Amino acid sequence: MKNKITVAIVDDHSLFREGIIAILKDYQHIEVMFEAPNGVELLERLKRQKPQVIVLDIEMPLMNGQEATVQIKNLYPDIKIIILTMHNEEEYILRLMEEGADSFLVKENTGTVLAEAINSVVEKGYYYNEATTAAMVNRIKKINKKANDLQPLTARETEVIKLICEEKTSAEIAEILFIGERTIESYRQTILSKTGSKNTAGIVLYAVENKLVEKRRQA
């Protein structure tokens, strides 16, 4: 990647923040812009600095990660959020994804996995691992979504969704479909609205639930 990915680390334990920062120093294309101990301080810092990715702990004082996720996505929808937590219950994962989280990692994951997730949410808009994939699949088994609740997709929009699910970037989709990249971004916004999704991860979830694509393989 030509430009460095800017990242904020948010966790109420200073030793944990320092550990993540030390790990990410091994990746020259990732730059830690700032760190914060809770959601309140994070929102204050975001008024001055806008990282591309926030690595966000879920359990913090003053404002936890779940509350911060909702506010960040409302104020700064382009910022990607990677949730870090000790919990991996399926309903917990899905709730956070539905509120706008772009990835979900348990704290016992390695630095390599974190770096991979940071790269993926910037390049593709999401990062799925075994836990998130399992949660999606089990939700599909439980939920029978009513198609009439949402606007129908055009053939071109469905084509774009399928390419998104193949992990193609906007530039790659534009090249495949022989149209401009700005047009693809316009399609993305329309698809988000029509599918009721908040981010690319939501589009993929919609596609799987509605059988537009086969079940995603493990990331």
HELIX and SHEET records of a PDB file:
HELIX    1   1 SER A   14  LEU A   24  1                                  11    
HELIX    2   2 GLY A   39  LEU A   46  1                                   8    
HELIX    3   3 GLY A   65  LEU A   75  1                                  11    
HELIX    4   4 GLU A   90  GLU A   98  1                                   9    
HELIX    5   5 GLY A  111  GLU A  123  1                                  13    
HELIX    6   6 GLU A  130  LYS A  142  1                                  13    
HELIX    7   7 ALA A  147  ASP A  149  5                                   3    
HELIX    8   8 ALA A  155  CYS A  165  1                                  11    
HELIX    9   9 SER A  170  LEU A  177  1                                   8    
HELIX   10  10 GLU A  181  THR A  195  1                                  15    
HELIX   11  11 THR A  200  GLU A  209  1                                  10    
SHEET    1   A 5 ILE A  30  ALA A  36  0                                        
SHEET    2   A 5 ILE A   5  VAL A  10  1                                        
SHEET    3   A 5 VAL A  53  ASP A  57  1                                        
SHEET    4   A 5 LYS A  80  THR A  85  1                                        
SHEET    5   A 5 SER A 103  VAL A 106  1                                        
END                                                                             
